[in-house]
Amino acid sequence: MDSAADQVTALAKGIWQARENGSLLPRDAVKDVVGRDAAYAVQMAAADAAGLTRAGWKIAATSAVAQDLIGVDGPSLGPVFAEHIFEPGATCVARPNQGMAIECEIAFVMAGDCDFGISPARDAVLAATETARIGIEVVGCRFEGGVKAAGPAILISDFSFNVALVRGPEIRGWRDMDLSAVDACAVVNGERGNTGTGAAVMGDPVTALVWAAGEAARIGRPLKAGDIITTGTMTGVVPVKPGDQVIGDFGALGQVEVNFIED
């Protein structure tokens, strides 16, 4: 019989392969993954299987609406890979079978290491932060049934549903702003759709950043200088399909564009 470590490795490889080739895994593949730490162990093994460069973290389920939809009781982290960070105007593959969608978000870039333990002070995290940016995260689920009622084992094991990040322009003067009041709108094929503010992200994107610093330390992967941390959707989840042009419109802060094509 395979050891527990072998089972984790096999599951992790399967998740990464599904992310790469567009397939889906059965939900019962995670039936033996019990608890957040076990799910993070699968996630880390899947990141190892990817062989890519982790450049930061995304935060999933930062709103009560998202938590209710996914079936979790709080947020989680997922790795953001350097090879899957794009500039505005980029083209990405859309896989509707994996529930691919976009989220308008605020991201932060760390100026220094952020190893402040599992309960970091807000001021200490801000002092270690270099810049804030607008951006679009592309998300998707590599399990049958998609994100609805996926639960923590699927969410966390599956990179917290990260696909890619489109990194927008810096937010000048962000330290003097109330980021909870920043507006965003998802514009799909010229039609304005979902709207929201930074308040959707745990009340304030900075609060989400501080939470991420503590959670990253808790799982033994503290935030490092240069890491980009994207803090969760301001606009809800907006499904996309091949042929779609999406613009994240952040008003006076600028726009971020991404275009989707067939696999």
N, C-alpha and C positions, 0 to 999 in steps of 0.2 A: 504494500500500500504506500502511496506517495506520502511524504512527510508534509506537515503543515506549511513549511517553507516552500516546498515544491508546488503545492497548490496555489500559494500566493503568487509565485513566479509565473505559473501557467495562466492564472487569471489576469495578471498584469500584462503579460504579452498579448493575450487575447484582446484586452481593452485597447492597447496601442495599435494592434493590427486593424481593429474595427475603425479606429480613428483615421488610420491611413487609407484603408480601402473602401470605406463607406458601408461596411456591413453592420449588422446588429447582433448583440449577444442576448441570450435569454435572461430574464430577470432572476431566475433561480441560480444563475452563475454566482451570485453573491450571497446565497443562502447561509453560508458559513462565516460570513463577514459580520461580526457582532461588535458594535461599539465604534465610536469615532476613531480611536487610535488604530484599531484593526483596519478600518477603511483607509486611513492615512498611510498605513504600511503598504497597502495595495497600490495607492496612488504613487508613492515614492518608487515602488518597484516598476510601475508602468512608465514613470518618467525615466528611470534607468534604461528600460527597454527601448525608449524612444531614441536614446543616444544624442539628444539635442542639448542646447545650452539654456539652462533656466536663467531668465533675465528679470524675474520678479514674480509677483503673485496676483491673482484675481481673487476678489471676495464675492462669494455667491450668497444668495438668499439674505440680503440685507434689509428686506422689507417684510412686513407681516403678510402681505399679499403673496409674495414669492414663497415664503415659508409654508403658507397654507397650501399653495399649489403643489409644491414639491413633496410636502409631507415631512418637514423637518422642524425642529424647535429652535433653530438658530443658524447663523451664518457659518460658512466654511471657506477654507483657502483652496486654491488650485494653482499649479505652476503656469507661468506665462513663459513661453520659449522665445528666445531671440530670433530664431528662424521663422517664427510666426507673428512677428511684429512688423506692421506695414505702415507706409506713409499714406496720407490722404490721396485719394484717386486710385488706390490699389484695386486689383481684381482678385476676387476670392471664389473658390468653388462653392456652390450651394448644393446641399444634400437634403432635400425636403424629407426623405425617409428618416433622417436623424434629427428632425425637428429644428433645422437650422434657423437661427433668428439673430437679431441685433439688439444691442442695448446701448443707449447713450449714457456715458459715464464721465466722471472726473477721476483722473489718475494723478498719483504723486510719484516723484522720483527722489530717491534717498541720496543725500549728500554724504552721509557717513553711516557706519555700522550702527545698528539699533538694538543692541543686545542689552535691553533694560529689564529683562525678566518677564514673567507672565502677567504682571500688572503695571505696565509702564505709565509714567506720568505724561499727560498730554503735552506739557511744555517741553519735556525732553524729546518726545517724538518729533514735535514741530521743529525743534532746534536741529534735528538730524535730517530734516527734509529740505531738499534743494528747490524743486519747482513743482507746480501743479499744471496739469494739461487737461484739455478736453479730449475726448476720444470715443471710439465705438468698439465695443467688444462683440465679437461673433461667437455665438454659443451653439451647442448642440449636444445631443444625448446619444451614446453608442449602445443603448439597451432598448429592447423591445418595449413598447408602451410609452416611450418618451418620458418627459419630465414630470407629467402629472402623477402624483402619489409615488414618485420614484423612491423616496426615502433616503436616509443618510448614507446607507451603504453604497447605493448606486451613485448618488451625487458626489460624494467625496472620492470614491474609488475612480470615478470617471472624470478626473481632472477638475472636479466641480464644474463640469460642462464647458470648460474653455475650448475654443477652436482657434481663435486668432484675436489680435488686438490691432486696431488702426489708430496710430498715435497722432493726435492732433496738435495744434499749436499750444505754446505755453500760455498760461493765464497771467498776464502782467498785473502785479499788485495784489496777488491772491491773498497774501497774509492780512491785508487790510479789508478784505471782503467778507461778507456773510455768505459762505458757500452754500448754506442751506437754502438761500433764496435764488440761486442761479437757475435760470430756466433752460430747458432743452425740449426740442421737438424732433421726432423722427419723420423725415420726409421721404416717402417711397414713390418713385417714378413721378415726382413733381407734386404729389398729393400730400398735404400736411396731415399727419396722423397723431399717434400718441404723444402726449406732452407730460411734463413733470418738472420737478425741481430737486435740488440737492437734499431737501428735507426727506425725500423718499428713501434716502440712504442712511438708515439708522439715525435719522433726525438731522444728520450733518456728515458730509463726507470725511471730515477730519476725525469724527468719532469712529468711523469705520476704519480709518488708517490706524488709529491708536489700538483698536481691537485687533487688527491684523498683526501689529507689532507684538502684542501679547501672545496671540495664537501661534505665530511663527516661532517665537521663543519656546512655547510649550511643546511643540512637536520637534524641537531640536534643529530648526532651520531659521534662526533669527534674521531679520532684514539686514541686508548688506548695502554698502555704498554702491550706487548705480542701479539698484533694484527699482523697477517700476511697479507700483501697486495701484491696480484699478479697482475702484471701491464699490461698484454695484450699480444696478440700473436706476436711472432717474425716470425712465419712460416706460417701464414694463418691458415685456418681451414682444418683439415685433417680428413675426415670421417672414422669411425671405425665400425666394425661388430663383432659379436661373433666369437671367435677363433683367433682374431688378437693379435699379440704381437707388442707393440709399444715401441721404444726407442727414447727418446729425447737426441740427441748427441750434447753436447755443447763443443766439442773439448777438449782442455786442462782443462776445468772447470769440466768435468765429464759427466756422463750419468744418465738418469732417465728412468726406465722401468715400464710399466704397461701392464697387460694382461686382455683381455676381454672375457666374457663368456655369455651364454644365460641367459635371465631373468628367 
